[in-house]
Amino acid sequence: MKKLISVEEAAAMVKDGMTVMVGGFLSAGSANKVLEAIAKSNVKDLTIICNDAAYPEKGSGVLIAAGKVKKCIMSHIGTNPKAIELFNTKEMEIEFVPQGTLAERIRAAGAGLGGVLTPTGIGTVIEEGKQKLTIQGKEYLLEMPLHADVALLGANLGDESGNLVYYGTTQNFNPMMATAADLVIAEVQNIVPVGEIPMENVRTQALFVDYMVQA
C-alpha cells in the first residue's frame, strides 16, 4: 500500500462527526499542516481528543477556532482564548480529564482493556457520573477507554514503511494514540529509506501507521 499521501488527501479522510485524536503538546508533535487543511475544509461536528487546546493559530486549536469542533476531551484549554469563549458560551462541550488519566484511557483503548482504575478525581467534580469501586479499602474511579476514528500524529523522522521516531517531548501522546484509532495518519518531517532507522529507536511501528504526509 502506498503510504505517502498529500496534505489534502489526508485532510479529506476526516469526515463530519468523527472522533479525532491529535498528538503532541501545545502543537509540538502535532500534525500541524494536516490540521490547518482540515480547518479550511467543510468538515464539522468533530470530537477531538488531545492533551490541550493549543493555540487559535496552531495545533488542535485551529480546528476549534474554525468552528469545526463540537466536543473536546482534554486536560487544558488555558492557552486558547477561543476555546475558553466557546466553553463559557456553551457552544462547545469540553470533558476535562486529568492528564495522566487521559493518557491511561487512550492506552487502555490501544491495549484492548475494558477501562482503568485510578484514585485521581475522587472527591472532585471528576467523579460525577462515574462508577466507583473499593479495592482493599481504597476507592477508585473506573475510567473508560478512549478510541478514535482517526489519529493525527506529528513525527520528526520516519521511514518509507511508516516506522516513526519522535524527538524530545514531541512524543507526548503520539505513540499511544497510534494504537487507539481506526485510521492513523502521521505528518513526518524527514522520511528516509527502510533500514536507516535503528529498530531500537522506533517509537511507533509501521504496522500502526496507515498513511504519512511529508511535513
N, C-alpha and C positions, 0 to 999 in steps of 0.2 A: 504494500500500500504506500502511495506517495504521502509522506508526512508533511512536507514543506508546502504551506499554502500562503496566500496573501493575507494581509490585514483585513481586507474587505471580505474575503471568503470566511475568515474566522468570525468576524462580527455578524455575518449573515446566519451563522449557526445558532445564534441566541435568538429565541422566539418569545413572543408575548407570554407573560405569565410564568416563565421559567424561574427556577431557583438557581442562582449563580454564586459559586464560591470565588472569592478574589483573594489571592495570596498576597503575602508581604505585610509590611508595617509602615503606615503613613506613606504609602506609594512606593517605598523602597522594596523591590522584589515583586512589584505588581506588573501586570501586562498592560502598561500604560497606553501604548499605541492602539491596542485592540479595544481597550475601554473607551478611548476617545472616539473611535469609529462607531462603537455601539451608541455612544451618547448622541452622535449625529444621525443615527438611523431612526426609523419609525417605531421601533420596539417599545413596549410599555408594560406596566404592571409586573415588574421584576421583583423577586425577593433576593436580596443579596446577603451572603454570609461572609463576614470578614472581621478582622480584628477591630477596625476603626473606620470612620467615615472619611479619612484622609483630608483632602482639601477640595474646595469647589472646582479648582482648575486642574486637579491631578489625582490619579489613583481612583479608587471606588467613588470618590466624591464627585467626579464628573457625571456619573450616572444619576446621582442624587440631584445635582444642580440642574441637570437637563430634564428633570421630572420623569425619569424612567422607572423609579423605584416606588413600590407600594409598601414594602416592608424591609427593614434591616434587622439582622440578627448579629449583634456585635457587642464589643465591650466599651467603646468610647466614641463620642461624637464631638468632643470639645474643640477640635481643630477645624471644624467645618460649620461656619455660621448658617449656611443654608440648611444643613441637616437639623440644627437646633431650631431654626424657624419652622420647618415643616413638622417637626415633632411637637412643638408648642401649639401650633395651629391644628394639630391632629390630621394633617394632610398626608402624613406618612407614619406608619406604625414602626415602633422600634422595640425589639425584645433585647433588653440588656442582659448580657451573660458575663459573669466573671471570666477574666482572660484564660485562666487555667482550665476552667470548666468548659469554655468554648473549644479549646484545643482537644480536650478529652472527648467531648461529644463528637467532634469530627473524626478523631482517631477511632472511636467506637464504631462509627459507620464503616470506616475502611476495614476494620478488623472483623466485621460481621457480628459485633456484640449487641446485646439487647439493651444496653444502657450502661451508665457508670454511677457508682455511689460516691458521694462527696459530702463532707460536712460544711463545705463553703456555702454560705447563704442561709444557714439555719438561723432562725430568729430575725430574718430581714424580709423585705418585700420579695426577694428572690424565691422564697419558698412557697409563695402564694400559688395555689392550684396544683402543686406537685405532690407526688407520693413520698411519704417519709417512712423509713424503715429503721428499726432499732436493732443493732447488731452488737452483741457483747456489751450492752448497756449504753452504747453511743448512738445518737441519731444521725442519719444520713438522708440526703435528698437523692431520689432516683432521677437522674438526668438522661434524657433520651438522645439517641444518636442523631447527628445532623448529616443528611445526604443531599446532594445537589444534582441537578440535570447537567450542569456544565461547571468545570473548574477552570479558571483562568490564572495561569502561573507566570511568573517572571523569573527567568534563569539567566545567569551570566554566561554559561557555557553549556553546549550540548553537542552530541554527535548526530550524524545523519539518521541513526536509527531511533533517536529520541532519549538517550541517556542524558540526564541533566545534572549540572553542578551549580550550586549557589554560593556566592562569596559572602562571608561575614553574616551579618544579620538579615541579609535579603532572603535567607532560607525560611524566615518566620512564616509558619503555616503552610508553605508550599509543599513540602514532602508529604504531609498528612492529607492535604486536600487532594493530592494526586490519586489517593486511594479511595476517595469518598464521593466520586462523581461518575455519572454515566459517560460523559464526554470530557476529555482533558485536552486543553489547548495551552501550549507553552510559548511564550514570547521570549526568544533567545537572542542574546546579544552577539554571540560568536558561535557558529556552527562548524564543526570540524569533522573529518572523516572518521568512520568507525575504527576504534583501536587506539586513537590518540589520547583518550581519557583513561587513566589508570582505573581499573574497576573498583579499587578501594576508595576512590574519590567520588564515585557516583552516589548522589543522594536520592534521586528519583530514577528508577529503572525504566527502560524503554517500553516495557510491556504495559506500563500505566499511561503512556502518552499517545494520544490518538493523532494529534497534529501539532506542527510547530510553525511559528511565524518568525521571520528574521527581524529582529528589533532594529 
